[in-house]
Amino acid sequence: MSSAKFNQGSNGQPENVTFLGNQEKKPSQKKAVLVVAVILAVLVLGAIIAVLVWRFAAKPEKQTSTVKPQAGVRIFSGRMMLPDIQYDKALENPTSVEFTDMAAPLESIMQKTYCEDPIFCKYFTKSVISAFSEGLVAYHWTQFDIPVENLSDLPMLTEDRIRKHLHGNLRAAGQNSPEGFTISDMSASLTDARMARDPRSNDCLFHLVADSTNKTFVSPGFPKYPLKARCQWQIRSPQGTSILVWFTYFNLEDDCSNVFVAVYDSLSPDKSQAITEQCGQRPPTNPLEVVSSGNIMLISLVTDGKVQKPGFKANYTVLKSVNTCGGVLSAMSGNITSPLYPSFYPPSVDCTWTVQAPAGKKVRIKFTMFRMKEPNVNPNVCQKDYVRIMGKKYCGEKAMLALSSDANSMEIYFHSDKSYTDKGFKAEYSIFDPGNPCPGKFACSSGICIPNELKCDGWNDCGDMSDEKSCHCEEDQFACTNGLCKPRYWVCDRVNDCGDNSDELECGCSGTEEKCADGSCIPKSAVCDGNKDCADGSDEVSCSSGTSTECTELTFQCKDGKCVNKLNAECDGIKDCADGSDEENCDCGVRPFKHNRIVGGQNADVGEWPWQVSLHFKTQGYTCGASIISKVWLLCAAHCFSHSTEYHTESNWVTYSGLRDQLKIGDPDIKMRKVKTIITHPDYNQMNFDYDIALLELETPLEFTSLIHPICLPATSHLFTAGMACWVTGWGTLREGGQTAQLLQKAEVKVINDTVCNDVTEGLVTSRMMCSGYLAGGVDACQGDSGGPLSCQSEGGKWFQSGIVSWGEGCARRNKPGVYTRVTKLREWIRENTEV
């Protein structure tokens, strides 16, 4: 056999094959030694590999893993009653002899009871009596430890099985004990192991007594709680009273799985007696206020080992009674609220109000606030807390609820069970003449009255669509197949506004076609086929995960030059770029404060829009809005500085961050900063407002707080889809020609399709502009004012600035939506000038 030497050809030429002669094949002595050395090295390396393979593959029992199986721990807590034993106040002290003498035999009885079941006995660790209260009620918890090798038995330790076992055996065990205990009313529920505390421990366990004065307690280490804290406060008050606790300051990490305050209508962390569980940071306008049904309350604080926050400061006092609610109402109008509103209503309360109207009259009720939410409760069933009116139950959270009676009376029944309470409700009732229910206004089927101009405007102002039925559509409206009238510029915006999709049926794309982001149509089969059929490439975005070298207008480009095949990949909490650049600089677009989803009206809440800035010119006060994009840079509109030279002079401007009320610019939490630099876009056109964007550099950097925080800037590829709900904010006028607002205003507006935007503005928009708005009702940029942000929340929860309030025809005029500077088109200009 001959040997051959292969030389790879270059530039596409064939390979050369050269046959070696015998002389060439004969190795020299040096080569022979080298060959032997190489062979020996290979043998040694092979031996090492063999040992390693045997070590890690042939002996798997010794193999280690970075993720070790964890042993199972189950904690069950609850209470039991001892009706034959007189209560001794000394039992409130867990270090007293009386406490020990009562707790020890009960703990022994529980151990014996559990050991009557082989599974329970196998994993039983201990039972602990944690407290006593009047009654006599003993609060307990039991721990079961299941080793790793027996985790398959974990499903056997269920709440239902534990409860049945106690009910079937604990009573007999008590009677057969030397003490002859009579035990009744037993409960047990699965409990977070972090809240099981030994009452004899002095480590972060506090005993408080409430009286008629206001007392205070704080989280340990306030204003910085310790890591991995497990703290409890047992609060008691005299018999016949209840306990009110209100948190004047509340700032925890926004991670309710690992950091939270839990409040119980009990002295045991029994979830069946839980009042609420809260985390995050609450603004002073939305404080946490809780009430017990009786004279005991337990508050637990759990923190993790990651971030230290200030914690909380709370007051507590007694209430003489929380069950005095309901009654007969006969006034022509009035208000009804859940007990103790706006505090959380107490557990275990039932109230009935009867509104009695004269003969021939009827009753209407309108809820201006309604929130009765509980974990894992279906709001269509309402099996726990609810309001019942005319035989129907209502619960959950409702933006609008209005009802009218069939007769001259209405009964409103409120019920709260033993666990989980909420803000409750506030309602207005009125007695009306069914012959003329709304003098000078339109009468909704629900009974509420709305201004006549809101009828047939395309919006469900009544809540039951009765104001949008039997409408004669105007020339600027579209007649839906179901009889509704909708603004004509909503047609073909890829949103089912009619409800029957009739506004989207005749839109150029048939049922076998898919619409591109630019409005053009392609066959459905062309979507995600690997070819860019849409001019903007939107048909191939989000088709597969990972990165590619091909970039389009809708793909996010990583720092390494590769593009993410995913729509709106930046700051969504998932690292899509190999270099992680899609998740860099994402400490933005969050609202530190917890806010109610329904707060009523258009006044913004404290800290609700922490990136909003108020710009003041000389002594004229508020002039324009702006947004925080970094500690030293603000984003604004160029036209705010184009009136004259003095408007472009930095020393004439001051900025206020963290502001809500224009009359409170001197508050210590409001930060005033002078302007160091004003940069307007060099291509700004004063005639058509193209490139209407400006950057303001501050003389002194901001410090981010609960009231001051930047908004995220979208990547150039970020898509804000038509129909998306966004918010415009500012201190602008509430109506055309009106006065500016004292309190920061907010308005929800709708992103409008670019083609429709161009139509309704008669071709005045450029690619650097976008439309967003509604019709009548003052919902427009009139409430945001120039330079303010258009804020849109992404699916990942971050807030991005899609637009800058730029121009419009009047304020909230029919078919004249607001026009905004499109931030995505000018994102690179912002980065070049600010490095943000």
VEXBA-231187 format. One record per residue (C-alpha): x, y, z negated. Coordinates in steps of 0.05 Angstrom, whole numbers, plus 5000, padded with zeros to 4 digits. Each point is the difference from the previous one (the first is absolute). Layout:
BEGIN
{{X Y Z}}
...
end
This chain:
BEGIN
{{5000 5000 5000}}
{{5026 5068 5018}}
{{4995 5062 4956}}
{{4975 5066 5026}}
{{5009 5073 4980}}
{{4940 5047 5012}}
{{5010 5074 5014}}
{{4935 5041 4999}}
{{4993 5039 5064}}
{{4988 5074 4996}}
{{4952 5047 5037}}
{{4956 4941 5020}}
{{5056 4960 5035}}
{{5002 4923 4993}}
{{5039 4968 4943}}
{{5071 4974 5016}}
{{5013 4927 4984}}
{{5074 4981 4995}}
{{5023 4928 4990}}
{{5060 4992 4954}}
{{5058 4955 5017}}
{{5034 4950 4952}}
{{5056 5048 4983}}
{{4951 5053 4979}}
{{4962 4951 4956}}
{{5061 4978 4959}}
{{5003 5039 4935}}
{{5066 5026 4970}}
{{5023 4980 4929}}
{{4978 5067 4972}}
{{4932 4991 5030}}
{{4996 4930 4971}}
{{5016 5025 4930}}
{{4948 5055 5009}}
{{4948 4950 5022}}
{{5013 4956 4938}}
{{4994 5060 4955}}
{{4935 5020 5031}}
{{4973 4929 4993}}
{{5019 4999 4926}}
{{4967 5068 4989}}
{{4937 4975 5033}}
{{5000 4938 4956}}
{{5009 5041 4936}}
{{4945 5048 5022}}
{{4955 4942 5016}}
{{5012 4970 4931}}
{{4982 5067 4967}}
{{4936 5005 5041}}
{{4982 4928 4982}}
{{5008 5016 4926}}
{{4957 5062 5007}}
{{4947 4962 5038}}
{{4999 4946 4946}}
{{4999 5053 4946}}
{{4940 5038 5027}}
{{4963 4950 5043}}
{{5014 4931 4971}}
{{4988 5024 4928}}
{{4937 5042 5006}}
{{4983 4995 4926}}
{{5058 5047 4986}}
{{4980 5052 5052}}
{{4985 5069 4973}}
{{4949 5050 5028}}
{{4994 5075 4994}}
{{4925 4991 4987}}
{{4987 4953 4941}}
{{4932 4972 4985}}
{{4971 5035 4939}}
{{4966 4965 4943}}
{{4926 5014 4993}}
{{4972 5041 4942}}
{{4926 5007 4985}}
{{4972 5047 4948}}
{{4926 4999 4981}}
{{4972 5053 4953}}
{{4932 5013 4970}}
{{4963 5004 4935}}
{{4959 4959 4951}}
{{4951 5020 4946}}
{{5000 4976 4928}}
{{4931 5022 4977}}
{{5004 4970 4930}}
{{5061 5039 4978}}
{{4996 5070 4972}}
{{5046 5050 5034}}
{{5058 5026 4959}}
{{5033 5064 5023}}
{{5068 4970 4981}}
{{4992 4956 5062}}
{{5017 5061 5042}}
{{5072 4995 4975}}
{{5034 4941 5035}}
{{5055 4999 4947}}
{{4951 4992 4942}}
{{4989 4936 4961}}
{{4927 5001 5018}}
{{5016 5001 5074}}
{{5048 4942 4994}}
{{4953 4959 4957}}
{{4945 5008 5052}}
{{5042 4994 5063}}
{{5041 4939 4982}}
{{4943 4950 4992}}
{{4965 5027 5063}}
{{5064 4991 5040}}
{{5006 4929 4973}}
{{4928 4985 5019}}
{{5012 5025 5071}}
{{5062 4957 5008}}
{{4962 4938 4977}}
{{4942 5017 5046}}
{{5046 5006 5061}}
{{5036 4936 4983}}
{{4935 4961 5006}}
{{5011 5008 5076}}
{{5062 4963 5026}}
{{5016 5052 5053}}
{{4992 5059 4954}}
{{5039 4966 4944}}
{{5057 4982 5048}}
{{5014 5073 5016}}
{{4974 5036 4938}}
{{5052 5047 4970}}
{{4963 5042 4949}}
{{4936 5035 4981}}
{{5003 5069 4969}}
{{4947 5040 4963}}
{{5016 5071 5021}}
{{4947 5042 4962}}
{{4935 5001 4961}}
{{4941 5048 5002}}
{{4933 5008 4966}}
{{4953 4944 5012}}
{{5045 4961 4983}}
{{5033 4994 5069}}
{{5067 4966 5009}}
{{5040 5016 5064}}
{{5046 4946 5026}}
{{5046 4978 5056}}
{{5031 4933 5017}}
{{5061 4985 5042}}
{{5012 4938 5043}}
{{5069 4988 5031}}
{{5004 4953 5061}}
{{5070 4979 5020}}
{{5021 5001 5073}}
{{4995 4926 5010}}
{{4926 5001 4977}}
{{4975 5061 5039}}
{{4950 4954 5035}}
{{4961 5001 4934}}
{{4994 5076 5002}}
{{4931 4998 5034}}
{{4974 4960 4941}}
{{5008 5060 4953}}
{{4941 5041 5025}}
{{4958 5052 4965}}
{{4937 4959 5009}}
{{5032 4936 4972}}
{{5030 5037 4940}}
{{4934 5034 4985}}
{{4960 4935 5003}}
{{5050 4964 4956}}
{{4997 5054 4946}}
{{4924 5003 5001}}
{{4996 4925 4994}}
{{5052 4990 4946}}
{{5020 5063 4962}}
{{4936 5005 4959}}
{{5006 4929 4975}}
{{5074 5009 4985}}
{{4985 5061 4958}}
{{4946 4964 4960}}
{{5046 4940 4987}}
{{5058 5044 4978}}
{{5016 5007 4925}}
{{4973 5071 5003}}
{{4935 4978 5032}}
{{4998 5058 5050}}
{{4936 5013 5038}}
{{5023 5023 5070}}
{{4954 5029 5054}}
{{5001 5045 5061}}
{{5066 4974 5028}}
{{5031 5029 5063}}
{{5064 4989 5039}}
{{5026 5028 5065}}
{{5065 4996 5039}}
{{5045 5057 4978}}
{{5063 5034 5026}}
{{5056 4969 4959}}
{{5033 5068 4993}}
{{4943 5023 4955}}
{{5002 4943 4949}}
{{5029 5031 4937}}
{{5015 4972 4931}}
{{4965 5046 4950}}
{{5057 4991 4950}}
{{5049 5032 5049}}
{{5015 5074 4990}}
{{5029 5006 5070}}
{{4957 5051 5036}}
{{4936 4978 4965}}
{{4960 5058 4969}}
{{4938 5003 4955}}
{{4960 5064 5007}}
{{4938 5025 4963}}
{{4953 5048 5035}}
{{4959 5051 4962}}
{{4963 5065 5016}}
{{5065 5037 5014}}
{{5039 4997 5066}}
{{5063 4959 4991}}
{{5056 4987 5050}}
{{5044 4941 5019}}
{{5051 4993 5056}}
{{5035 4945 5038}}
{{5066 4979 4968}}
{{5059 5044 5018}}
{{4954 5053 5030}}
{{5016 5034 5047}}
{{5036 4938 5026}}
{{4973 4932 4983}}
{{5048 4941 4991}}
{{5010 4945 5050}}
{{4963 4934 4990}}
{{4957 5029 4945}}
{{4944 4958 4970}}
{{4962 5048 4955}}
{{4931 4999 4967}}
{{4957 5048 4961}}
{{4944 4973 4957}}
{{4950 5056 4986}}
{{4945 4995 4948}}
{{4946 5048 4978}}
{{4945 4997 4947}}
{{4942 4952 5011}}
{{4943 5029 5041}}
{{5047 5044 5042}}
{{5036 4993 5066}}
{{5070 5021 5021}}
{{5015 5052 5054}}
{{5070 5001 5030}}
{{5020 5051 5052}}
{{5068 5002 5033}}
{{5023 5072 5005}}
{{5062 4977 5039}}
{{5007 4936 5040}}
{{5060 4985 5044}}
{{5019 4927 5012}}
{{5032 4966 5059}}
{{4949 4988 5055}}
{{5005 4924 4995}}
{{4940 4972 4965}}
{{5027 4928 5002}}
{{5061 5017 4958}}
{{4986 5066 4966}}
{{4933 5017 4971}}
{{4957 5022 4941}}
{{4943 4952 4983}}
{{4943 5019 4954}}
{{4955 4949 4965}}
{{4935 5004 4963}}
{{5030 4951 4952}}
{{5062 4987 4958}}
{{5021 4945 5048}}
{{5025 5008 5072}}
{{4941 4959 5024}}
{{4983 5019 5072}}
{{4926 4988 4986}}
{{5004 5060 4953}}
{{5044 5044 5045}}
{{4978 5072 5009}}
{{5051 5020 5052}}
{{5070 4990 5026}}
{{5038 5059 5028}}
{{5068 5019 5029}}
{{5031 5056 5040}}
{{4993 5074 4984}}
{{4935 5036 4986}}
{{4990 5075 5012}}
{{4971 5042 4943}}
{{4936 5007 5042}}
{{4989 4925 4998}}
{{5019 4978 4929}}
{{4990 4929 4974}}
{{4947 5002 4945}}
{{4975 4935 4970}}
{{4950 4982 4946}}
{{4989 4936 4960}}
{{4931 4970 4988}}
{{5017 4990 4926}}
{{5052 5019 4948}}
{{5060 4964 5029}}
{{5045 5009 5061}}
{{5065 4970 5025}}
{{5048 5036 5047}}
{{5059 4963 5032}}
{{5059 5028 5038}}
{{5042 4956 5045}}
{{5061 5025 5038}}
{{5050 4965 5045}}
{{5075 5003 5003}}
{{5007 5046 5060}}
{{4977 5073 4992}}
{{4991 5043 4939}}
{{4944 5051 5002}}
{{4975 5048 4947}}
{{4942 4957 4976}}
{{4939 5029 4967}}
{{4974 5046 4946}}
{{4930 4986 4973}}
{{4950 5027 4949}}
{{4949 4959 4962}}
{{4941 5014 4956}}
{{4933 4969 4979}}
{{4931 5007 5031}}
{{4939 4989 4957}}
{{4959 4966 5055}}
{{5007 4983 5073}}
{{4933 4967 5011}}
{{4955 5062 4998}}
{{4983 5006 5073}}
{{4937 4998 5043}}
{{4932 5031 4987}}
{{4940 5029 5035}}
{{5013 5061 5045}}
{{4945 5045 5025}}
{{5036 5064 5021}}
{{4996 5018 5074}}
{{5075 4987 5007}}
{{5059 4979 4958}}
{{5062 4957 4994}}
{{5013 4929 4978}}
{{5068 4971 4984}}
{{5027 4934 4976}}
{{5016 5000 4925}}
{{5059 5046 4982}}
{{5012 5021 5073}}
{{5052 5020 5025}}
{{5034 4952 4951}}
{{4995 4926 5016}}
{{4933 4975 4976}}
{{5004 4951 4942}}
{{4990 4925 5005}}
{{4935 4966 4980}}
{{4953 5058 5012}}
{{4929 5001 5029}}
{{4963 5064 5015}}
{{4933 5016 5033}}
{{4979 5068 5026}}
{{4929 5011 5025}}
{{4987 5062 5042}}
{{4926 5016 4996}}
{{4970 5046 5053}}
{{4929 5030 5002}}
{{4948 4963 5040}}
{{5009 5008 5075}}
{{5075 5016 4992}}
{{5060 4954 5011}}
{{5070 4994 4973}}
{{5067 5002 5037}}
{{5069 4986 4971}}
{{5067 5014 5031}}
{{5065 4974 4972}}
{{5057 5049 5006}}
{{5049 4951 4969}}
{{4992 4925 4998}}
{{5056 4952 4980}}
{{4986 4934 4964}}
{{5055 4955 5026}}
{{5024 4935 4969}}
{{5053 4950 5023}}
{{4972 4944 5044}}
{{4929 5026 4998}}
{{4960 5001 5065}}
{{4967 5069 5004}}
{{4943 4967 5039}}
{{4983 4955 4941}}
{{5015 5043 4939}}
{{5000 4944 4949}}
{{5036 5041 4947}}
{{4994 5076 4992}}
{{4946 5034 5041}}
{{4946 5052 5008}}
{{4931 4973 5017}}
{{4949 5044 5035}}
{{4934 4976 5028}}
{{5021 4928 4992}}
{{5067 5005 5036}}
{{5069 4998 4967}}
{{5057 5046 5020}}
{{5073 4994 4980}}
{{5070 5011 5029}}
{{5020 5068 5028}}
{{4953 5040 5044}}
{{5014 5064 5038}}
{{4925 5013 5006}}
{{4939 4971 4965}}
{{4933 5035 5003}}
{{4931 4969 4986}}
{{4928 5023 4996}}
{{4943 4968 4961}}
{{4937 4970 5029}}
{{4958 5026 4942}}
{{5001 5057 4951}}
{{5053 4967 4955}}
{{5068 4969 5006}}
{{5038 4955 4951}}
{{5076 5001 5000}}
{{5030 4942 4960}}
{{5074 4997 4984}}
{{5036 4938 4976}}
{{5072 4986 4980}}
{{5025 4932 4978}}
{{5055 4983 4951}}
{{5059 5008 5048}}
{{5029 5053 5046}}
{{4969 5069 5001}}
{{5009 5059 5048}}
{{4985 5074 5010}}
{{4926 4985 5009}}
{{4954 5049 5035}}
{{4971 5070 5002}}
{{4933 5012 5033}}
{{4952 5056 5014}}
{{4925 4986 4999}}
{{4943 5045 5024}}
{{4925 4996 5006}}
{{4973 5018 5069}}
{{4935 5008 5039}}
{{4997 4943 5052}}
{{4960 5047 5045}}
{{5058 5050 5003}}
{{5060 4964 4972}}
{{5054 5048 5025}}
{{4976 5071 5011}}
{{5042 5031 5054}}
{{5043 4938 5007}}
{{4999 4932 5033}}
{{4973 4943 4957}}
{{5040 4936 5004}}
{{4965 4934 4992}}
{{5039 4990 4936}}
{{4967 5063 4973}}
{{5059 5047 4999}}
{{4999 5066 5037}}
{{5053 5024 5049}}
{{5005 5065 5042}}
{{4962 4996 5065}}
{{5062 5013 5041}}
{{5029 4933 4977}}
{{4944 4961 5034}}
{{5020 4966 5064}}
{{5072 5024 4997}}
{{5029 4930 5005}}
{{5015 4992 4926}}
{{4966 4957 4948}}
{{4986 5056 4951}}
{{4940 4966 4968}}
{{5038 4936 4987}}
{{4945 4958 5031}}
{{5006 5028 5072}}
{{4930 5030 4996}}
{{5027 5068 5021}}
{{5028 4969 5064}}
{{4938 4963 5024}}
{{4947 5024 5050}}
{{5048 5054 5025}}
{{4997 5038 5065}}
{{5073 5001 5022}}
{{5028 5067 5021}}
{{5042 5011 5062}}
{{5064 4993 4960}}
{{4977 4935 4969}}
{{5000 4928 5023}}
{{4935 4959 4994}}
{{5018 4933 4970}}
{{4959 4939 5021}}
{{4974 4993 4929}}
{{4971 5071 5002}}
{{5055 5036 4962}}
{{5033 5063 5026}}
{{5075 5006 4995}}
{{5048 5056 5021}}
{{5017 4990 5073}}
{{5074 5005 4986}}
{{4995 4937 4959}}
{{4984 4960 5062}}
{{5056 4955 5024}}
{{5045 5015 4941}}
{{5006 4925 4985}}
{{4958 5007 4936}}
{{4930 4969 4994}}
{{4966 5064 4977}}
{{4929 4980 5021}}
{{5002 4935 4962}}
{{4977 4961 5061}}
{{5064 5017 5039}}
{{4959 5034 5055}}
{{5046 5061 4997}}
{{5058 4955 5020}}
{{4967 4957 5054}}
{{5010 5044 5062}}
{{5071 5020 4987}}
{{5039 4976 5060}}
{{5022 4934 4970}}
{{4955 4939 5011}}
{{4991 4943 4952}}
{{5057 4962 5033}}
{{5047 5060 4993}}
{{5041 5029 4943}}
{{5012 5074 4990}}
{{5070 5028 4993}}
{{5018 5052 4948}}
{{4999 5052 5056}}
{{4929 4981 5020}}
{{5016 4960 5063}}
{{4973 4929 5010}}
{{5036 4935 5012}}
{{4975 4927 5004}}
{{4996 4966 4932}}
{{5046 4946 5027}}
{{5055 5052 5008}}
{{5002 5015 4926}}
{{5062 4970 4966}}
{{5022 4964 5064}}
{{5071 5027 4995}}
{{4990 5053 5054}}
{{4988 5074 4987}}
{{4934 5009 5036}}
{{4979 5064 4963}}
{{5041 5060 5019}}
{{5013 5013 4926}}
{{5015 4927 4985}}
{{4944 4995 4949}}
{{4978 4932 5028}}
{{5065 4968 4975}}
{{5004 5033 4932}}
{{4989 4955 4938}}
{{4997 4938 5044}}
{{5058 4966 4964}}
{{5042 5015 4940}}
{{5074 5015 5002}}
{{5042 5049 5039}}
{{5018 5007 5073}}
{{5044 5044 5042}}
{{4942 5027 5041}}
{{4970 5063 4971}}
{{4935 5036 5017}}
{{4963 5061 4974}}
{{4964 4956 4949}}
{{5058 4959 4974}}
{{5042 5022 4940}}
{{5074 5007 5016}}
{{5047 4976 4946}}
{{5067 5034 4986}}
{{5036 4943 5035}}
{{4964 5017 5064}}
{{4952 4941 5000}}
{{4925 5010 4999}}
{{4947 4969 4956}}
{{4944 4967 5038}}
{{4948 5024 4950}}
{{4954 5059 4997}}
{{5015 5052 4946}}
{{5056 4958 4969}}
{{5032 5056 4959}}
{{4989 5002 4924}}
{{4949 4944 4998}}
{{5038 4962 4946}}
{{5026 4947 5048}}
{{5072 5000 5027}}
{{4991 4990 5074}}
{{5068 5027 5023}}
{{5060 4956 4987}}
{{5035 5060 4970}}
{{4939 5019 4958}}
{{4998 5069 5031}}
{{4924 4997 5008}}
{{4993 5002 4924}}
{{5052 5054 4986}}
{{4979 5068 4972}}
{{4932 4974 4982}}
{{4994 5034 4932}}
{{4944 5042 5028}}
{{4926 5000 5015}}
{{4978 4976 4931}}
{{4954 5034 4950}}
{{5028 4987 4930}}
{{4933 5014 4967}}
{{4943 4949 5000}}
{{4937 5031 5029}}
{{4928 4979 5003}}
{{4980 4984 5071}}
{{4937 5041 4988}}
{{5012 5067 4967}}
{{4943 5040 5030}}
{{5002 5063 5041}}
{{5059 5025 5041}}
{{5043 5026 4944}}
{{5066 4962 4998}}
{{5019 4967 4935}}
{{5063 5016 4961}}
{{5060 4967 5034}}
{{4957 4970 5055}}
{{5041 5032 5055}}
{{5069 5009 4968}}
{{5033 5021 5066}}
{{4954 5060 5010}}
{{5035 5067 4994}}
{{4971 5071 4995}}
{{5039 5054 5039}}
{{4992 5071 4974}}
{{5020 5060 5042}}
{{5024 5061 4961}}
{{4944 5022 4952}}
{{4944 4975 5045}}
{{4995 4933 4965}}
{{4983 4935 5036}}
{{5013 5005 5075}}
{{5016 4931 5028}}
{{5007 4928 4979}}
{{5060 4955 5007}}
{{5023 4930 4981}}
{{5060 4972 4962}}
{{5044 4954 5042}}
{{5062 5001 4955}}
{{5027 5036 4939}}
{{5022 5060 5041}}
{{4957 4997 5064}}
{{4927 5018 5013}}
{{4961 4989 5064}}
{{4954 5056 5025}}
{{4971 5032 5063}}
{{5040 5050 5042}}
{{4941 5047 5008}}
{{5002 5016 4925}}
{{5065 5039 5013}}
{{4987 5030 5069}}
{{4958 5061 4983}}
{{5059 5047 4993}}
{{5074 5003 4980}}
{{4982 5006 4926}}
{{4963 4934 5004}}
{{5064 4967 5023}}
{{5040 5031 4942}}
{{5015 4947 4948}}
{{5000 5047 4940}}
{{4927 5018 5013}}
{{4977 4929 4984}}
{{4994 4958 4937}}
{{4974 4928 4995}}
{{4960 4966 4945}}
{{5003 4924 4993}}
{{4955 4958 4955}}
{{4945 5053 5004}}
{{4926 4986 5000}}
{{4970 5065 4972}}
{{5024 5065 5031}}
{{4987 5035 4934}}
{{5049 4955 4964}}
{{5065 5012 5038}}
{{5034 5017 4934}}
{{4988 4932 4968}}
{{5065 4965 4981}}
{{4985 4939 5044}}
{{4995 5045 5062}}
{{5067 5012 5033}}
{{5014 5065 5037}}
{{5057 5000 5050}}
{{5027 5054 5046}}
{{5011 4987 5073}}
{{5072 4997 5025}}
{{4989 4985 5074}}
{{4942 5003 5049}}
{{5009 4959 5063}}
{{4945 5004 5052}}
{{5002 4957 5062}}
{{5036 5036 5056}}
{{4946 4979 5050}}
{{4942 5026 4958}}
{{4948 5033 5046}}
{{4958 5054 4967}}
{{4950 4997 5057}}
{{4980 4927 4995}}
{{5031 4979 4933}}
{{5043 4947 5033}}
{{5058 4977 4956}}
{{4965 5031 4939}}
{{5048 4975 4948}}
{{5048 5032 4950}}
{{5049 4977 4946}}
{{5012 5036 4935}}
{{5064 4989 4960}}
{{4994 5015 4925}}
{{5052 5038 4961}}
{{4995 4951 4942}}
{{4984 4926 5007}}
{{4935 4973 4972}}
{{4997 4946 4946}}
{{4948 4948 5017}}
{{4947 4990 4946}}
{{4929 4974 4994}}
{{4977 5064 5034}}
{{5056 5008 5050}}
{{5018 4946 5050}}
{{5018 4997 5074}}
{{4955 4971 5055}}
{{5029 4950 5049}}
{{5018 5023 5070}}
{{4978 4951 5054}}
{{5049 4970 5050}}
{{4991 5022 5072}}
{{4969 4932 5013}}
{{4947 5007 4945}}
{{4929 4995 5027}}
{{4942 5035 4966}}
{{4941 4966 5034}}
{{4937 5034 5023}}
{{4946 4997 4947}}
{{5051 4996 4943}}
{{4978 5038 4938}}
{{5050 5052 4977}}
{{4998 5059 4951}}
{{5014 5073 5011}}
{{5016 5042 4938}}
{{5010 5073 4982}}
{{4971 5062 4969}}
{{4968 5025 5064}}
{{4929 5027 5007}}
{{4942 4954 4987}}
{{4963 5030 5058}}
{{5015 5044 5060}}
{{5013 5071 4978}}
{{4997 4982 4926}}
{{5049 5010 4943}}
{{5059 4954 4986}}
{{4989 4947 4947}}
{{5026 5004 4930}}
{{5006 4925 4992}}
{{5037 4956 5049}}
{{4949 4972 5050}}
{{5000 4934 5037}}
{{4960 4976 5059}}
{{4998 4932 5033}}
{{5005 5005 5076}}
{{5003 4951 5057}}
{{5057 4993 5051}}
{{4971 5013 5069}}
{{5020 4964 5063}}
{{5050 5040 5042}}
{{4957 4999 5062}}
{{4939 5024 4961}}
{{5043 5052 4965}}
{{5021 5028 5067}}
{{4928 5002 5024}}
{{4970 5037 4941}}
{{5057 5051 4999}}
{{4992 5010 5075}}
{{5071 4977 5015}}
{{5035 5046 4951}}
{{5037 4945 4962}}
{{5070 4977 5016}}
{{5035 4935 4983}}
{{5026 5035 4936}}
{{4928 5008 4975}}
{{4946 4954 4973}}
{{4927 5010 4981}}
{{4966 4980 4936}}
{{4934 5021 4970}}
{{4925 4993 4994}}
{{4938 5041 5019}}
{{4957 5045 4956}}
{{5007 5004 4925}}
{{5065 5039 4992}}
{{5044 4938 5007}}
{{5058 5027 5040}}
{{5069 5030 4994}}
{{4964 5061 4974}}
{{5009 4964 4934}}
{{5073 4987 5012}}
{{5026 5066 5028}}
{{5062 5012 5042}}
{{5063 4960 4988}}
{{4967 4949 4955}}
{{5009 4924 5009}}
{{4953 4950 5033}}
{{5013 4939 4955}}
{{4984 4930 5022}}
{{5008 4937 4957}}
{{5033 4940 5033}}
{{4980 4928 4990}}
{{5059 4992 4952}}
{{4972 5055 4956}}
{{5050 5055 5017}}
{{4976 5069 5022}}
{{5029 5027 5065}}
{{4993 5070 5028}}
{{4969 4993 5069}}
{{4987 5073 5014}}
{{5009 5073 4979}}
{{4940 5046 4999}}
{{5009 5042 5062}}
{{4938 5030 5035}}
{{4927 4992 5016}}
{{4940 5038 5025}}
{{4967 5028 4938}}
{{4988 4954 4942}}
{{4959 4936 5003}}
{{4965 5021 5063}}
{{4962 4948 5039}}
{{5045 4960 5046}}
{{5060 5043 4981}}
{{5046 4956 4958}}
{{5063 5025 4968}}
{{5065 4996 5040}}
{{5064 4979 4965}}
{{5073 4998 5018}}
{{5017 4927 5013}}
{{5058 4983 4954}}
{{5023 4937 5036}}
{{5016 5040 5063}}
{{5045 5047 4960}}
{{5030 4950 4951}}
{{5069 5001 5032}}
{{5002 5077 4996}}
{{4984 4995 4926}}
{{5056 4949 4990}}
{{5051 5041 5039}}
{{4988 5062 4957}}
{{4990 4968 4932}}
{{5031 4930 5002}}
{{4934 4977 4969}}
end
